Amino acid sequence: MKINKILKDTLIIAWIKSYPDLRRNPLMLLVIAMVGAIPLFFMVIFTGGGMLIHGLLGAMVASVAFMGVLAGIQDISWDRYVKIREMIVAMPVHPASYALGIALAPLVLSVPSLIFFGALVASSGVLTLVTTAWMVLALIFVWAAMSAIGFMISTYLFKVSMMVLNNLSTLLGFIFVFIPPVYYPETMLGNLSWISLLIPTSNVTGLIKAYAGLMPLSAETILVRWLILIVTTVVFVGLTSLKARWREN
């Protein structure tokens, strides 16, 4: 029964955090799509569209990761500002429900962008049912990892001003999405390409490209990438769970 209540509260909080904002500002979906599409514009100009498929897959990862880390920081800081958090704390809500609800809300808002970019990728013929299944699983992992990072940072910086947190979330979004090899092939890093395995966004992008046949990887390398992704996600989520004692703060 306790698990059912946690799941129910999670869905309710996710609805509170997504539907009203979407109804008040439906152009939010366009803004989310533009975050992932802006790099594609420059890729077409400077590469002639030769790496467009890499950029489209990167845009899918960016749509989830960027919103995940932003929501983990900005939503919690905004909740503190408008006193929503105090209302939720006053209710019999588990900390996991609060964290998962906040993380799930941006994922829901990212679905239209994922469908749009996914349709463009599918039109190129690189997606199969098996590839799509692995891609969805990888995106779930990067969503969990990035949301946990954002939530953990916000709890450790609870007394920092909302403006600083908002700027920090945007900076982290750019660091995790636009600097690592998410939009571009990791082979461009040369001998430093191993760094992409340690960053959830680039690691997931590499896995998706491998399943799509855009980057040849051995079965052993794919297994290592999955193990690293699982470990990093579990570590981030675990640290967040330990720190998420927000009712006693």
C-alpha positions, 0 to 999 in steps of 0.5 A, spaced: 500 500 500 505 504 501 508 503 494 501 505 491 501 511 495 508 513 493 506 512 485 499 515 486 502 522 489 508 522 484 503 522 479 499 527 482 505 532 483 507 531 476 500 533 474 501 539 478 508 541 476 506 540 468 499 541 466 498 548 469 504 551 466 502 547 459 495 550 459 498 557 461 503 557 456 503 552 451 508 555 447 513 552 452 513 546 448 516 550 442 521 553 447 523 545 449 524 543 442 528 549 440 533 548 445 534 541 442 534 544 435 538 550 435 545 546 434 542 542 428 541 549 425 549 550 425 550 543 424 547 543 417 550 550 415 557 548 417 557 540 415 552 541 410 547 536 413 552 530 413 552 529 421 545 531 421 542 524 424 547 525 429 545 531 431 537 529 431 539 523 436 543 528 440 537 533 440 533 527 443 537 526 449 538 533 450 530 534 450 530 529 456 537 531 459 536 539 459 529 539 462 531 534 467 537 538 470 533 544 470 527 541 473 531 538 478 534 545 480 529 550 478 522 547 480 525 546 487 527 553 488 521 555 485 517 551 489 520 554 495 519 561 493 511 560 492 511 556 498 508 549 494 513 545 498 511 547 505 504 545 503 506 538 500 511 537 506 504 539 511 501 533 507 503 525 508 507 525 502 514 521 501 520 525 499 521 520 493 514 522 491 516 529 491 522 528 487 519 523 482 514 528 481 518 533 479 523 529 475 517 526 471 513 533 470 519 535 465 519 528 462 512 529 460 513 536 457 519 533 453 515 527 450 512 532 444 520 534 442 522 526 443 516 524 438 518 530 433 525 528 433 524 521 433 520 521 427 525 525 423 530 519 425 525 514 423 525 517 416 532 516 415 531 508 416 536 507 422 530 505 427 528 499 428 523 496 433 529 493 437 533 500 436 527 504 439 526 499 445 533 500 447 533 507 445 527 508 450 531 505 456 537 509 455 533 515 455 529 513 461 536 512 465 539 519 462 532 522 465 533 519 472 541 521 472 540 528 470 534 529 474 537 526 480 543 531 479 539 537 479 535 535 485 541 533 489 544 540 487 538 544 489 538 540 496 545 542 498 544 549 496 538 550 499 539 557 502 542 559 495 538 565 492 533 562 486 536 567 481 543 563 482 540 556 482 536 558 476 543 560 472 546 554 475 541 550 472 542 553 465 549 552 466 549 545 468 544 544 462 549 546 457 555 543 460 552 536 460 548 537 453 552 541 449 560 540 451 560 533 451 559 529 444 552 529 444 550 532 438 557 530 434 561 524 434 565 522 440 570 520 435 572 527 434 575 527 441 580 523 439 584 519 444 580 523 449 573 519 447 573 515 453 571 521 457 564 520 454 563 514 457 563 517 464 558 523 462 551 520 462 548 524 456 554 522 452 554 515 454 547 514 452 548 518 446 553 513 444 549 507 446 543 509 442 548 511 436 551 504 436 544 500 436 542 505 430 548 502 427 552 509 426 557 507 431 561 501 431 561 498 438 563 491 440 558 487 445 563 488 450 564 495 449 556 496 449 556 492 456 561 496 459 557 502 457 551 500 460 554 498 466 557 505 467 551 508 466 547 504 471 552 505 476 552 512 475 545 513 475 544 509 481 550 513 485 546 519 483 539 517 485 542 514 491 545 520 493 539 524 492 535 519 496 540 520 502 539 527 502 532 528 500 530 529 508 527 535 506 521 534 511 526 535 517 530 541 514 
